[in-house]
Amino acid sequence: MLRRWLPADVGDLADALLGSTDLDRQVPAAALAGPQGRIDVVETMAAWGPADHYLAVELDGRVVGTVAACAVEHRHGTAWISYWLAEPARGQGLATRALATMAVVAFDELGLHRLELGHRVDNPASCAVARRAGFLAEGVEREKLRYGDRRFDVETHARLRGDPLPLVDLLPVR
Ligand SMILES: CC(C)(COP(=O)(O)OP(=O)(O)OC[C@H]1O[C@@H](n2cnc3c(N)ncnc32)[C@H](O)[C@@H]1OP(=O)(O)O)[C@@H](O)C(=O)NCCC(=O)NCCS
C-alpha cells in the first residue's frame, strides 16, 4: 500500500540504502551522510507539502520505497514525479502500481493536470515503469544530469489528467 512517511520509518530507509547499489542517485545526500541525516530526510518526507508530497510504499509491514509528487505548481497544475524501491522489492510490478496510484492522488487529491518525470536513457526499468503507468515519452533532454564525471541524457515522460487510464491494479492508499 501507499501511505505517508512516518518518523519511525527511518530504520527501513537505512536498510533500503545500505542494501542498494543505485539509490545514492535517488535520495538527498543527507540520507547517505549518517543517522541524523536520515532522520532529517524522513521528517521532511513525512511533512507532506505544501510543494512536496512523498508517499511511502509499504510491503509486508515495512517501507520498501517511495513515490513522490514534488515541485507542485498550482498555477499550471504541474508536479515532478519520482520513485525508487529497495532492491528486494523490485521486479514484481510494485513501482508501476505505486506510480499509477500516485497519479490518481495527484490528479484527484492535489487537483493537478500534468505530471512529469524523467529518467536517464540508460535506465530502461524506469522507462518501462513510466510507460506502463501511462506516462508518455515526450523527448530527450541532452546531458541534463551529472553524476560524478559523467553527464546523462534524460527522457522526459508526462501524464495528463485526461490521458487514457493504464491497465494497472492500483495500490490501496491509507
Ligand atoms: C526503476 C525501479 C523503481 C523499477 O522498480 P520495479 O518494481 O522493478 O519496477 P516494475 O516491476 O514495476 O517494472 C519494471 C519493468 O522494467 C523492466 N526492466 C527491468 N530491468 C530492465 C532492463 N534492464 N531492461 C529493460 N527492461 C527492464 C521489467 O521487465 C519491468 O517491465 P515488465 O513488467 O514489462 O517486464 C527500480 O529499479 C529502482 O528503484 N531503481 C533505482 C531508482 C530509479 O531508477 N528510480 C527511477 C528514477 S527516474
The ligand as an ORCA input file, in Angstrom:
! r2SCAN-3c Opt
* xyz 0 1
  C      13.071      1.789    -11.537
  C      12.539      0.932    -10.389
  C      11.669      1.793     -9.491
  C      11.691     -0.195    -11.007
  O      11.114     -0.954     -9.945
  P      10.371     -2.338    -10.208
  O       9.407     -2.601     -9.094
  O      11.341     -3.394    -10.541
  O       9.519     -1.998    -11.478
  P       8.347     -2.875    -12.071
  O       8.464     -4.296    -11.603
  O       7.041     -2.148    -11.815
  O       8.643     -2.786    -13.639
  C       9.962     -2.897    -14.086
  C       9.893     -3.032    -15.584
  O      11.176     -2.723    -16.094
  C      11.613     -3.817    -16.858
  N      13.044     -3.863    -16.741
  C      13.780     -4.060    -15.632
  N      15.083     -4.046    -15.930
  C      15.149     -3.828    -17.275
  C      16.218     -3.728    -18.196
  N      17.486     -3.793    -17.803
  N      15.913     -3.519    -19.499
  C      14.637     -3.418    -19.908
  N      13.589     -3.503    -19.077
  C      13.853     -3.714    -17.785
  C      10.938     -5.013    -16.277
  O      10.900     -6.073    -17.205
  C       9.569     -4.435    -15.992
  O       8.802     -4.363    -17.151
  P       7.727     -5.503    -17.484
  O       6.825     -5.583    -16.289
  O       7.074     -5.014    -18.720
  O       8.501     -6.764    -17.666
  C      13.677      0.302     -9.566
  O      14.508     -0.429    -10.430
  C      14.505      1.333     -8.832
  O      14.131      1.758     -7.729
  N      15.649      1.720     -9.423
  C      16.541      2.697     -8.814
  C      15.868      4.046     -8.690
  C      15.384      4.575    -10.014
  O      15.987      4.352    -11.057
  N      14.274      5.315     -9.939
  C      13.704      5.969    -11.100
  C      14.453      7.223    -11.340
  S      13.902      8.006    -12.827
*
